[in-house]
Amino acid sequence: MGHRLSKIYTKTGDKGTTALSDNIRIDKCEPIIETIGQIDELNAAIGVIVAFSSNLDINNQLQNIQHHLFNIGGELSFPQFSQLTDHAVTALEIQIDHWNESLPPLKEFILPGGSQCAALSHQARTIARKAERHYVALIQDQTKAHNLLILSFLNRLSDYLFVLARFFNQLDQHDEVLWKSHRSDKTQEKL
């Protein structure tokens, strides 16, 4: 295989446009480009979790997810290129169920945070939700056929990242902070 990126800068985007697989130039603010950017941001956020996590099993799972996200970005640019399967969604569900078995049931909402990896997982979860919203907007904005499996994957991935955050807090013996739906006057005074 030859070198794919022999030159990093091309100057072709200097006027605010980019090209998808059909080589037609479009504005970088088009919904398709924004969605690809959101997928890329999510992929990078997951990479940060891997950088801070010392759990090899979790890191392998997360890197596998990164490959799926890279493929999704490729499919958005080149719709004929589709590698996402039902198995990718099912694998997320199986892992969510596995971790949930060891976690205490949630009776209240929890604040995003906790240990370092838990907080990063919560942050990645919010980026996954944003990517999902952008993909929904893209589907509504364009008449081209779209892969609804991508929507299922992004939706399940945000659930996975939420449960992963809880699991990291459990591994790191870090208590979850429950959301207080109402505050006393004394608490408000401290703010």
Secondary structure, DSSP 8 states (H G I E B T S, - for coil): ---S-S-S--STTTTSEEE-TT--EEETTSHHHHHHHHHHHHHHHHHHHHHH---HHHHHHHHHHHHHHHHHHHHHHSTT-----HHHHHHHHHHHHHHHHHS---SS-B-S-SSHHHHHHHHHHHHHHHHHHHHHHHHHH--S---HHHHHHHHHHHHHHHHHHHHHHHHTT----B--SS--HHHHHH-
